[in-house]
Amino acid sequence: MCVCCHSESHFLLKGVEMVRGKTQMRRIENATSRQVTFSKRRNGLLKKAFELSVLCDAEVALIIFSPRGKLYEFASSSMQETIDRYRRHAKEIQINNKSVEQNMQHLRIEAASMMKKIELLEVSKRRLLGESLGSCSIEELQQIEHQLERSVNKVRARKTQVFKEQIEQLKEKEKALAEENARLSEKCGIQLPQTAINENREISAYEESTPSSDVETELFIGLRAKRLPPQN
């Protein structure tokens, strides 16, 4: 029975100590208690600053003014050098922030300009497609017409060039096939008919004398079949 009472009393006492351990973050009204707390926490803070500088090889500077204006300080190296270093760093940050703000302003202006250009391009595109022409003047309509004519001429010129390139490629293939046909005939000991030789010569002469145009060719490999005489 006494043991239970003792355990209960110990638990209550421990609970009271835990409640007392919590400190409310507000100004201590009692001057004596405030001074005692300041002295204890000041010494603890100075000790922690010293430990941080030694354990982590950090440059630490700590400045404390008491409620009465008394100065307490700690510096791992030189207080003045640390303060100068801090000022330089703060100045660099301020300059960098100013530069970033200027860059952001420049980017905002460029973005607004690009949006305006995109809107103008969209309007021009719709007009070239024949849309939104109601607000166009005679001069604007004439400009659109001339622009479309220039575009059509460029498309036609490109189409003609592509046709010529394809014709040249077909001629090269036809020439290669004719050479392959002659080589195979020679290898087999078969002489091409004179008509086939004449036709190949005529094709070569025609290719040299005729400009590039739309042509239709008949390609073959091997011996050409004999043509049947026309039936009466």
C-alpha positions as CSV (number, residue, x, y, z in Angstrom):
1,M,0.0,0.0,0.0
2,C,2.8,2.4,0.8
3,V,4.6,1.4,-2.4
4,C,1.6,2.3,-4.5
5,C,1.3,5.7,-2.8
6,H,5.0,6.3,-3.3
7,S,4.8,5.5,-7.0
8,E,1.7,7.7,-7.5
9,S,3.4,10.6,-5.7
10,H,6.5,10.1,-7.8
11,F,4.4,10.2,-11.0
12,L,2.6,13.3,-9.9
13,L,5.9,15.0,-9.0
14,K,7.3,14.1,-12.4
15,G,4.3,15.5,-14.1
16,V,4.7,18.8,-12.3
17,E,8.4,18.9,-13.3
18,M,7.4,18.4,-17.0
19,V,4.9,21.2,-16.8
20,R,7.5,23.4,-15.2
21,G,10.0,22.6,-18.0
22,K,7.8,24.3,-20.7
23,T,8.7,27.9,-21.2
24,Q,6.3,30.3,-22.8
25,M,7.8,32.5,-25.5
26,R,7.0,35.9,-24.2
27,R,8.8,38.7,-22.3
28,I,9.6,37.9,-18.7
29,E,8.0,40.6,-16.6
30,N,10.0,40.1,-13.5
31,A,13.3,42.0,-13.9
32,T,15.4,39.7,-11.7
33,S,14.1,36.5,-13.4
34,R,14.7,38.2,-16.8
35,Q,18.3,39.0,-15.9
36,V,19.0,35.5,-14.6
37,T,17.5,34.0,-17.8
38,F,19.5,36.3,-20.0
39,S,22.8,35.4,-18.3
40,K,22.1,31.6,-18.6
41,R,21.0,31.7,-22.2
42,R,23.8,34.1,-23.2
43,N,26.4,31.8,-21.8
44,G,24.7,28.8,-23.6
45,L,24.6,30.7,-26.9
46,L,28.2,31.7,-26.7
47,K,29.2,28.1,-25.9
48,K,27.2,26.8,-28.9
49,A,28.8,29.4,-31.2
50,F,32.2,28.3,-30.0
51,E,31.4,24.6,-30.5
52,L,30.0,25.3,-34.0
53,S,33.2,27.0,-35.0
54,V,35.5,24.3,-33.7
55,L,33.5,21.2,-34.7
56,C,32.5,22.4,-38.2
57,D,35.4,24.7,-39.0
58,A,32.9,27.5,-39.6
59,E,33.5,31.2,-39.4
60,V,31.2,32.4,-36.6
61,A,30.6,35.9,-35.3
62,L,28.1,36.6,-32.5
63,I,27.0,40.0,-31.1
64,I,24.8,40.3,-28.1
65,F,23.5,43.5,-26.4
66,S,22.0,43.1,-22.9
67,P,18.8,45.0,-21.9
68,R,21.1,47.5,-20.2
69,G,23.2,48.0,-23.4
70,K,26.2,45.9,-22.4
71,L,28.0,44.3,-25.4
72,Y,28.9,40.6,-25.5
73,E,30.6,39.1,-28.6
74,F,32.3,36.1,-29.9
75,A,34.3,35.7,-33.1
76,S,36.0,32.6,-34.4
77,S,38.6,34.7,-36.2
78,S,38.2,38.5,-36.5
79,M,35.0,40.2,-35.8
80,Q,35.7,43.1,-38.2
81,E,36.8,40.8,-41.0
82,T,33.6,38.7,-40.6
83,I,31.4,41.8,-40.6
84,D,33.2,43.1,-43.8
85,R,32.7,39.7,-45.4
86,Y,29.0,39.8,-44.5
87,R,28.6,43.3,-46.0
88,R,30.3,42.2,-49.2
89,H,28.1,39.2,-49.5
90,A,24.9,41.2,-48.8
91,K,25.9,43.7,-51.4
92,E,26.5,41.0,-54.0
93,I,23.1,39.5,-53.2
94,Q,21.5,43.0,-53.7
95,I,23.3,43.5,-57.0
96,N,22.3,40.0,-58.2
97,N,18.7,40.6,-57.2
98,K,18.7,43.9,-59.1
99,S,20.2,42.2,-62.2
100,V,17.6,39.4,-62.0
101,E,14.8,42.0,-61.8
102,Q,16.2,43.8,-64.8
103,N,16.4,40.6,-66.8
104,M,12.8,39.7,-65.8
105,Q,11.6,43.1,-67.0
106,H,13.5,42.7,-70.3
107,L,11.9,39.3,-70.7
108,R,8.5,40.6,-70.0
109,I,8.9,43.3,-72.7
110,E,10.2,40.7,-75.2
111,A,7.3,38.4,-74.4
112,A,4.8,41.2,-75.0
113,S,6.5,42.1,-78.3
114,M,6.4,38.4,-79.4
115,M,2.7,38.2,-78.6
116,K,2.0,41.2,-80.7
117,K,4.0,39.7,-83.6
118,I,2.1,36.4,-83.3
119,E,-1.2,38.2,-83.4
120,L,-0.2,40.1,-86.6
121,L,1.0,36.8,-88.2
122,E,-2.4,35.2,-87.3
123,V,-4.2,38.0,-88.9
124,S,-2.0,37.8,-92.0
125,K,-2.5,34.0,-92.2
126,R,-6.3,34.3,-92.0
127,R,-6.3,36.9,-94.8
128,L,-4.2,34.7,-97.0
129,L,-6.7,31.9,-96.5
130,G,-9.5,34.3,-97.6
131,E,-10.8,34.9,-94.1
132,S,-11.4,38.2,-92.3
133,L,-11.3,40.3,-95.5
134,G,-14.2,42.5,-94.6
135,S,-12.1,45.1,-92.9
136,C,-9.4,45.2,-95.6
137,S,-9.0,48.3,-97.8
138,I,-8.3,48.2,-101.6
139,E,-4.6,48.6,-101.0
140,E,-4.5,45.8,-98.5
141,L,-6.4,43.5,-100.9
142,Q,-4.0,44.3,-103.7
143,Q,-1.0,43.5,-101.4
144,I,-2.6,40.2,-100.5
145,E,-3.3,39.4,-104.2
146,H,0.3,40.2,-105.2
147,Q,1.6,38.1,-102.3
148,L,-0.5,35.1,-103.4
149,E,0.7,35.5,-107.0
150,R,4.3,35.4,-105.9
151,S,3.7,32.4,-103.7
152,V,2.0,30.5,-106.6
153,N,4.9,31.3,-108.9
154,K,7.4,30.0,-106.4
155,V,5.3,26.8,-106.0
156,R,5.2,26.3,-109.8
157,A,8.9,26.8,-110.2
158,R,9.6,24.3,-107.5
159,K,7.2,21.8,-109.0
160,T,9.0,22.2,-112.4
161,Q,12.3,21.7,-110.8
162,V,11.1,18.5,-109.1
163,F,9.8,17.1,-112.4
164,K,13.1,17.8,-114.1
165,E,15.0,16.0,-111.3
166,Q,12.7,13.0,-111.6
167,I,13.1,12.9,-115.4
168,E,16.9,13.0,-115.0
169,Q,16.8,10.1,-112.5
170,L,14.6,8.0,-114.9
171,K,17.1,8.7,-117.7
172,E,20.0,7.6,-115.5
173,K,18.1,4.4,-114.6
174,E,17.3,3.7,-118.2
175,K,20.9,4.2,-119.3
176,A,22.1,1.9,-116.5
177,L,19.6,-0.8,-117.5
178,A,20.7,-0.6,-121.2
179,E,24.3,-1.0,-120.2
180,E,23.4,-4.0,-118.0
181,N,21.5,-5.5,-120.8
182,A,24.4,-5.2,-123.2
183,R,26.8,-6.6,-120.6
184,L,24.6,-9.6,-120.0
185,S,24.2,-10.2,-123.7
186,E,28.0,-10.1,-124.2
187,K,28.5,-12.4,-121.3
188,C,26.1,-15.0,-122.7
189,G,27.6,-14.7,-126.1
190,I,24.5,-13.4,-127.7
191,Q,24.6,-10.5,-130.0
192,L,21.9,-7.9,-129.7
193,P,19.7,-7.4,-132.7
194,Q,20.8,-4.4,-134.8
195,T,17.4,-2.8,-134.1
196,A,18.0,-2.9,-130.4
197,I,21.5,-1.3,-130.9
198,N,20.1,1.4,-133.1
199,E,17.3,2.1,-130.6
200,N,19.9,2.4,-127.8
201,R,21.9,4.8,-130.0
202,E,18.8,6.8,-130.9
203,I,17.8,7.0,-127.2
204,S,21.3,8.3,-126.3
205,A,21.3,10.8,-129.1
206,Y,17.8,11.9,-128.1
207,E,18.9,12.4,-124.5
208,E,21.8,14.5,-125.5
209,S,19.8,16.7,-127.9
210,T,16.5,17.0,-126.1
211,P,16.0,19.2,-123.1
212,S,14.4,17.9,-119.9
213,S,10.7,17.3,-120.3
214,D,8.0,14.8,-119.4
215,V,8.9,11.4,-121.0
216,E,7.6,7.9,-120.8
217,T,10.2,5.1,-121.0
218,E,10.0,1.3,-121.3
219,L,12.7,-0.4,-119.2
220,F,13.8,-4.0,-119.7
221,I,16.6,-6.4,-118.7
222,G,17.8,-9.3,-120.9
223,L,17.1,-10.0,-124.5
224,R,14.5,-8.0,-126.3
225,A,11.8,-10.1,-127.8
226,K,11.5,-10.1,-131.5
227,R,8.8,-8.0,-132.8
228,L,6.1,-9.7,-134.8
229,P,5.5,-8.4,-138.3
230,P,2.2,-6.6,-138.8
231,Q,-0.6,-8.8,-139.9
232,N,-2.5,-7.9,-143.0
